[in-house]
Amino acid sequence: MQFAEFGSPDVVTPAEEELPPPGNDEVQVAVRVVAVNPVDWKVVAGYLERFFPLQLPAVPGCEAAGKVTAVGNGVTDFGVGEDVIWNGIVGGYRTVANFPAGQLTPKPVGLDFEQAACMAIAGGAAYSALVQLGAGPGDTVLVHGAAGGVGSAAVQIARNLGARVIGTASEPNHEYLRGLGAEPVTYGEGLVDRVRSLGGVTAVMDTVGGQETTAAIVELLGGHGTAVTTVPGKASNAAGIARLRLLDGRVAEAARLAADGKLRFNIQERLPLTDAARALDISRAGHVRGKLVLIP
């Protein structure tokens, strides 16, 4: 699935390609599942072009899981038949792809391809953020945007680390968050009072961003505790809220937690790879509970 011009999701259309053998330090992967992320439609729209210039036509997609079908020269860490997780920037919306070996992580035995495909972005970001926050027993972590992919992973990982979790979400997602072990609160006006009625917080993970969210974080922490954001901007920078630092090994750690039954993503919808444009439309509209996946 590729796009020859920047624009709305409907510029993403099917195409065929003659895939060469994997080059030096490349691994050929038969893709089983592709996970959809908000960054995908932003890439298609051209919003990230100044950061990641692309040669068009280009293929969106930044995380997937599949099986190794061939390896190029210099590859020693992966063999034919091995199951892997891929994390890059673009290039994932394919049935078969040649990926740099350095972008691959072994898929743990017992972790299905659907869950594995969701680990790199949301799982890796959530794990990195909670390590950065130093969350653990005795902490109360507030997760802004707790029903989304990164937020729901953060709730589960924080609970696994022994922390209490309060999560912001719309009312329809409150029961879902309770099932993950979080105490839900509705975002919007009065958020600070609603959180304080549940007790103080010692750490905040922000997946929403913006002036209103940043102001609430500052007021709730009152100069104490720590905060990290996955969506830095002018407001968070001015408030001194730390940007997320992605850790080496984060994908493997998230996958390990998932294989141990401590992290699982709700799959809101499964669509054929050829319906990539519709998946991007759903992602762009927001309020996805968990993840969207494409099946080649």
C-alpha positions as CSV (number, residue, x, y, z in Angstrom):
1,M,0.0,0.0,0.0
2,Q,1.6,3.2,-1.1
3,F,1.1,6.9,-1.6
4,A,2.4,8.9,-4.6
5,E,1.5,12.3,-3.1
6,F,0.8,13.8,0.3
7,G,-2.7,14.1,1.4
8,S,-5.7,12.5,3.2
9,P,-5.7,8.7,3.8
10,D,-7.4,8.0,0.5
11,V,-4.2,8.7,-1.4
12,V,-2.9,5.4,0.0
13,T,-3.7,2.8,-2.7
14,P,-2.6,-0.8,-3.6
15,A,0.5,-1.4,-5.7
16,E,2.6,-4.3,-6.8
17,E,6.4,-4.4,-6.6
18,E,9.1,-6.9,-7.6
19,L,11.0,-7.4,-4.3
20,P,14.7,-8.0,-4.7
21,P,16.6,-10.4,-2.5
22,P,17.6,-8.8,0.8
23,G,20.7,-6.7,0.6
24,N,23.7,-6.5,3.0
25,D,22.5,-6.5,6.6
26,E,18.9,-6.8,5.5
27,V,16.3,-9.5,6.4
28,Q,13.3,-10.4,4.2
29,V,10.1,-10.8,6.2
30,A,6.7,-12.3,5.3
31,V,4.5,-9.8,7.1
32,R,1.7,-11.4,9.1
33,V,0.3,-8.4,10.9
34,V,0.8,-4.6,10.6
35,A,-0.2,-2.2,13.4
36,V,-1.6,1.2,12.6
37,N,-0.4,4.3,14.4
38,P,-1.3,8.0,14.4
39,V,2.2,8.7,13.0
40,D,1.2,6.8,9.8
41,W,-1.5,9.2,8.7
42,K,0.7,12.1,9.7
43,V,3.4,10.8,7.4
44,V,0.9,10.4,4.6
45,A,-0.3,14.0,5.2
46,G,3.2,15.3,4.9
47,Y,3.3,16.7,8.4
48,L,6.7,15.0,9.1
49,E,8.3,15.6,5.8
50,R,10.8,18.2,7.2
51,F,11.9,15.7,9.8
52,F,11.9,12.5,7.6
53,P,12.1,13.4,3.9
54,L,10.6,10.7,1.7
55,Q,11.1,9.7,-1.9
56,L,7.6,9.3,-3.4
57,P,5.9,6.9,-3.9
58,A,6.4,5.7,-0.4
59,V,4.9,3.0,1.9
60,P,3.6,4.0,5.3
61,G,3.8,1.8,8.4
62,C,6.2,1.8,11.3
63,E,5.6,-1.6,13.1
64,A,4.8,-5.1,12.1
65,A,5.4,-8.7,12.9
66,G,6.2,-11.7,10.6
67,K,8.4,-14.6,9.7
68,V,11.9,-14.4,8.2
69,T,12.0,-15.8,4.7
70,A,15.6,-14.8,3.7
71,V,18.7,-13.1,5.0
72,G,21.3,-10.9,3.3
73,N,25.0,-10.9,3.7
74,G,26.3,-9.9,7.1
75,V,23.2,-11.0,9.0
76,T,24.0,-13.3,11.9
77,D,21.3,-12.6,14.5
78,F,18.3,-13.9,12.5
79,G,17.7,-17.1,10.4
80,V,15.1,-18.3,8.0
81,G,11.9,-19.3,9.8
82,E,12.4,-17.1,12.8
83,D,9.5,-14.9,14.0
84,V,10.3,-11.3,14.4
85,I,9.0,-7.9,15.4
86,W,9.8,-4.9,13.2
87,N,10.0,-1.2,14.1
88,G,11.0,1.5,11.7
89,I,9.6,4.8,10.3
90,V,8.0,3.9,7.0
91,G,7.7,0.8,4.8
92,G,5.5,-1.6,6.8
93,Y,2.3,-1.7,4.8
94,R,3.5,-4.7,2.7
95,T,2.9,-8.4,2.4
96,V,6.7,-9.0,2.2
97,A,9.5,-6.5,3.0
98,N,13.2,-6.2,3.2
99,F,14.0,-4.6,6.6
100,P,17.4,-3.6,8.1
101,A,18.4,-6.3,10.6
102,G,19.0,-3.6,13.2
103,Q,15.3,-2.8,13.2
104,L,14.2,-6.3,14.2
105,T,13.5,-7.9,17.5
106,P,13.0,-11.7,18.1
107,K,9.3,-12.5,18.8
108,P,9.0,-14.4,22.0
109,V,7.5,-17.9,21.8
110,G,3.9,-17.8,23.0
111,L,3.2,-14.2,21.8
112,D,0.9,-14.2,18.8
113,F,1.7,-12.1,15.7
114,E,-1.2,-9.7,16.3
115,Q,0.0,-8.7,19.8
116,A,3.6,-8.8,18.7
117,A,2.9,-6.2,15.9
118,C,1.6,-3.8,18.6
119,M,4.6,-4.0,20.9
120,A,7.2,-1.7,19.2
121,I,5.5,1.7,19.3
122,A,2.9,1.6,22.1
123,G,4.6,-1.0,24.3
124,G,8.1,0.4,23.8
125,A,7.0,4.0,24.5
126,A,5.0,3.1,27.6
127,Y,7.9,1.0,29.0
128,S,10.4,3.7,28.3
129,A,8.2,6.4,29.9
130,L,7.6,4.4,33.1
131,V,11.3,3.6,33.5
132,Q,12.0,7.3,32.9
133,L,9.5,8.2,35.6
134,G,10.9,5.6,38.0
135,A,7.4,4.4,38.8
136,G,7.1,1.7,41.4
137,P,5.4,0.7,44.6
138,G,4.1,3.7,46.6
139,D,3.6,5.8,43.5
140,T,0.3,7.0,42.0
141,V,0.7,7.5,38.3
142,L,-1.7,9.6,36.3
143,V,-1.9,8.5,32.7
144,H,-3.4,11.1,30.3
145,G,-5.1,9.4,27.4
146,A,-5.2,6.0,29.2
147,A,-7.5,4.2,26.7
148,G,-5.3,4.6,23.7
149,G,-2.5,2.3,22.6
150,V,0.4,3.9,24.5
151,G,-1.9,4.8,27.5
152,S,-3.4,1.4,27.9
153,A,0.1,-0.2,27.8
154,A,1.3,2.3,30.4
155,V,-1.6,1.4,32.7
156,Q,-0.7,-2.3,32.6
157,I,3.1,-1.8,32.9
158,A,2.7,0.7,35.8
159,R,0.4,-1.8,37.6
160,N,2.9,-4.5,37.0
161,L,5.6,-2.3,38.6
162,G,3.4,-2.0,41.7
163,A,2.1,1.6,41.2
164,R,-1.5,2.8,41.6
165,V,-2.9,4.2,38.3
166,I,-5.4,6.9,37.6
167,G,-6.3,7.2,33.9
168,T,-8.1,10.0,32.0
169,A,-10.5,8.9,29.3
170,S,-14.0,9.6,28.0
171,E,-16.9,8.1,29.9
172,P,-17.5,5.1,27.5
173,N,-13.9,3.9,28.2
174,H,-14.1,4.0,32.0
175,E,-15.2,0.3,32.4
176,Y,-12.4,-0.7,30.0
177,L,-9.8,1.1,32.1
178,R,-11.2,-0.5,35.3
179,G,-10.6,-3.8,33.7
180,L,-6.9,-2.9,33.2
181,G,-6.6,-1.9,36.8
182,A,-6.8,1.9,36.5
183,E,-9.1,4.3,38.3
184,P,-10.8,6.3,35.5
185,V,-11.5,10.0,35.5
186,T,-13.1,12.1,32.7
187,Y,-10.9,14.7,31.1
188,G,-12.0,18.3,30.5
189,E,-13.1,21.0,32.9
190,G,-12.8,20.0,36.6
191,L,-10.2,17.4,35.9
192,V,-7.8,18.6,38.6
193,D,-10.5,18.4,41.3
194,R,-11.6,14.9,40.1
195,V,-8.1,13.6,40.3
196,R,-7.5,15.2,43.7
197,S,-10.6,13.6,45.1
198,L,-8.9,10.3,44.5
199,G,-5.7,11.4,46.3
200,G,-2.5,12.9,45.2
201,V,-0.3,11.8,42.3
202,T,3.5,11.3,42.3
203,A,4.0,10.9,38.5
204,V,2.3,11.8,35.3
205,M,2.6,10.2,31.8
206,D,1.0,12.4,29.2
207,T,0.0,11.0,25.8
208,V,-2.4,13.9,24.9
209,G,-0.4,17.2,25.0
210,G,-1.7,20.7,24.7
211,Q,-2.1,23.7,26.9
212,E,-5.0,22.4,29.0
213,T,-3.4,19.0,29.7
214,T,-0.1,20.7,30.6
215,A,-1.7,23.2,33.0
216,A,-3.5,20.3,34.8
217,I,-0.2,18.4,35.1
218,V,1.6,21.4,36.6
219,E,-1.3,22.1,39.1
220,L,-1.5,18.5,40.2
221,L,2.2,18.0,40.8
222,G,2.6,21.4,42.4
223,G,6.4,21.3,42.0
224,H,6.7,17.8,43.3
225,G,6.9,14.5,41.5
226,T,7.8,13.9,37.9
227,A,6.2,14.0,34.5
228,V,7.0,12.8,31.0
229,T,5.2,13.5,27.7
230,T,5.1,11.6,24.4
231,V,3.7,14.7,22.6
232,P,6.1,17.6,23.5
233,G,5.1,21.1,22.4
234,K,5.5,24.7,23.4
235,A,3.3,24.3,26.5
236,S,5.1,21.3,27.9
237,N,8.5,22.7,27.1
238,A,7.7,25.9,28.9
239,A,6.5,24.0,31.9
240,G,9.7,21.9,32.0
241,I,7.9,18.6,31.4
242,A,10.4,16.0,30.2
243,R,10.2,14.6,26.7
244,L,10.0,10.8,26.4
245,R,13.4,9.1,26.0
246,L,13.1,5.9,24.1
247,L,15.2,3.2,25.7
248,D,17.4,0.6,23.9
249,G,15.8,-2.8,24.3
250,R,12.3,-1.4,24.9
251,V,10.7,-3.6,22.3
252,A,12.2,-6.8,23.7
253,E,11.1,-5.7,27.2
254,A,7.5,-4.9,26.2
255,A,7.3,-8.2,24.2
256,R,8.6,-10.1,27.3
257,L,5.9,-8.6,29.5
258,A,3.3,-9.6,26.9
259,A,4.6,-13.1,26.6
260,D,4.4,-13.4,30.4
261,G,0.8,-12.3,30.3
262,K,1.4,-8.9,31.9
263,L,0.7,-6.7,28.8
264,R,-2.1,-7.1,26.2
265,F,-3.6,-4.7,23.7
266,N,-7.2,-4.5,22.9
267,I,-7.7,-4.7,19.2
268,Q,-10.5,-2.3,18.2
269,E,-10.6,-3.4,14.6
270,R,-8.9,-5.8,12.2
271,L,-8.9,-4.8,8.6
272,P,-7.4,-6.3,5.4
273,L,-4.1,-4.6,4.3
274,T,-6.0,-3.3,1.2
275,D,-8.3,-1.3,3.6
276,A,-5.3,0.7,4.9
277,A,-6.9,4.0,3.9
278,R,-10.0,3.3,6.0
279,A,-7.7,2.3,8.9
280,L,-5.9,5.6,8.6
281,D,-9.2,7.4,8.6
282,I,-10.2,5.7,11.8
283,S,-6.9,6.5,13.4
284,R,-7.1,10.2,12.3
285,A,-10.5,10.5,13.8
286,G,-9.1,9.6,17.2
287,H,-10.5,7.9,20.3
288,V,-9.2,4.4,19.3
289,R,-9.5,2.0,22.2
290,G,-6.2,0.1,22.1
291,K,-5.0,-0.6,18.5
292,L,-6.0,-1.1,14.9
293,V,-4.2,-3.8,12.9
294,L,-4.0,-4.7,9.2
295,I,-3.8,-8.3,8.0
296,P,-1.9,-8.8,4.7
